[in-house]
Amino acid sequence: MIIDKLIKWGYFIAYIEEILAEDIARIYIKEVFVRYRVLSKIISDRDLRFIVVFWEVFLAEQGVRVVILILYYLQIDG
């Protein structure tokens, strides 16, 4: 379910089988992104792993290469 609070419309996509984050990303691209582009705010009640997979697939489908850099700074007491 996708809801736009500004223009007050809802977009409901029904699926019988269980779908994964990868599937939802592709469905989002096929059903919503091609019509409305990227929404200004996306609120999700899913966990962080779901969000990461969704965005990885979404960006890969758009041809965007994502490089995640995690920096760790060792703190030295002294």
Helices and strands as residue ranges (DSSP letters): E 2-4, E 9-11, H 21-28, I 29-33, H 34-36, H 48-61
